[in-house]
């Protein structure tokens, strides 16, 4: 795999599960555009992991959360032609969260907002054609209580424009 240029993305992501369903967002940018993704994202300057998790979840879903557990970290690699990059190396910190306030709402759109709103899906409704690798890994964790240690590598990945 020579001549690959990887954009390193680092973010925090929340698993909020209720009655066998997972809360996901409709993604409107990035390599997971037009797929379901987990609520979460990148840290702002000087922001802690937990502060970023709380802010991102609220911004993308309208729900105020409390972090119950740091599940762990896993990374994903997949092709994504963006700027001068050929691929993305996505490092994701997973948290198990619970609702403490708010209600599902359509997020305010601003520069950097990549959620078109949130909805509940079951595992049988999630696949590579409609969900990010983060969502698939979240369902795996809900089933097995394991994230694994090796990167999830997707050599064939279609970015839906």
HUKAJO-V630483 format. One record per residue. N is the residue number from 1. PSI is psi in radians with two decimals (NA if undefined). D_LAST is the distance of its C-alpha to the last C-alpha in Angstrom with 1 decimal. Layout:
n: [N:N]
psi: [PSI:PSI]
d_last: [D_LAST:D_LAST]
This chain:
n: [1:2:3:4:5:6:7:8:9:10:11:12:13:14:15:16:17:18:19:20:21:22:23:24:25:26:27:28:29:30:31:32:33:34:35:36:37:38:39:40:41:42:43:44:45:46:47:48:49:50:51:52:53:54:55:56:57:58:59:60:61:62:63:64:65:66:67:68:69:70:71:72:73:74:75:76:77:78:79:80:81:82:83:84:85:86:87:88:89:90:91:92:93:94:95:96:97:98:99:100:101:102:103:104:105:106:107:108:109:110:111:112:113:114:115:116:117:118:119:120:121:122:123:124:125:126:127:128:129:130:131:132:133:134:135:136:137:138:139:140:141:142:143:144:145:146:147:148:149:150:151:152:153:154:155:156:157:158:159:160:161]
psi: [1.00:2.86:0.35:2.40:2.05:2.22:2.14:2.09:2.35:2.30:2.99:2.50:2.43:2.35:1.95:1.96:2.44:2.23:0.72:0.08:2.70:2.37:2.16:2.90:2.76:2.00:2.34:0.23:3.03:-2.98:-0.24:0.29:2.46:0.52:2.91:2.50:2.90:2.54:2.33:-2.97:-2.80:2.77:2.52:2.86:2.16:0.01:2.45:2.87:-0.84:-0.66:-0.72:-0.72:-0.83:-0.80:-0.87:-0.75:-0.79:-0.80:-0.68:-0.35:-0.40:0.00:2.31:2.29:2.91:2.38:2.17:-0.58:2.41:1.96:-0.73:-2.95:2.43:2.69:2.74:2.49:2.31:2.71:2.39:1.90:1.89:2.24:-2.20:0.23:2.65:-0.33:2.89:2.45:1.78:2.05:2.12:2.17:2.13:2.38:2.52:2.20:2.81:2.69:2.36:-0.04:3.11:-3.09:2.70:2.26:2.77:2.19:2.59:2.33:2.28:2.94:2.13:-0.23:2.12:0.34:2.31:0.04:2.90:2.73:2.88:2.35:2.67:2.86:-0.63:-0.31:0.03:2.30:3.08:-0.37:-0.29:0.00:2.63:2.82:-0.49:-0.70:-0.79:-0.70:-0.63:-0.77:-0.69:-0.77:-0.71:-0.60:-0.72:-0.27:0.42:2.37:-0.46:3.10:-0.40:2.56:2.55:2.07:2.18:1.70:-0.50:1.89:2.20:2.19:2.07:1.99:NA]
d_last: [25.3:26.5:24.5:21.9:21.1:20.2:18.9:21.0:19.7:22.4:22.3:24.2:23.0:25.0:25.9:27.2:28.5:30.5:32.0:30.0:26.6:24.3:22.9:19.1:16.6:13.3:11.1:9.1:8.7:9.5:9.3:9.5:6.8:7.1:10.3:13.8:15.3:18.9:20.1:21.0:20.0:21.8:25.3:26.5:29.4:32.5:30.9:32.1:30.0:31.4:31.0:27.4:26.9:28.8:27.0:23.4:24.3:25.9:23.2:20.4:22.6:25.8:27.9:30.5:31.0:33.6:32.9:35.1:34.4:32.7:31.4:30.6:28.1:25.8:23.3:20.3:19.1:16.0:14.2:11.8:12.0:12.5:15.5:18.2:17.2:16.3:16.3:16.5:19.8:19.4:22.8:23.1:26.3:26.6:28.8:30.2:30.5:32.3:32.1:34.9:33.9:31.4:29.3:25.8:24.4:21.2:20.7:21.6:18.8:19.6:18.4:17.1:16.7:13.7:15.0:14.7:17.8:19.5:20.7:22.9:22.0:24.4:24.0:24.1:20.9:18.9:17.6:15.2:12.8:12.6:14.1:14.2:17.2:18.9:19.1:20.5:22.9:24.0:24.9:26.7:28.6:29.6:31.0:32.7:33.2:32.0:29.1:30.4:30.9:28.8:25.3:22.7:21.2:18.1:18.5:15.9:12.6:9.2:6.2:3.8:0.0]
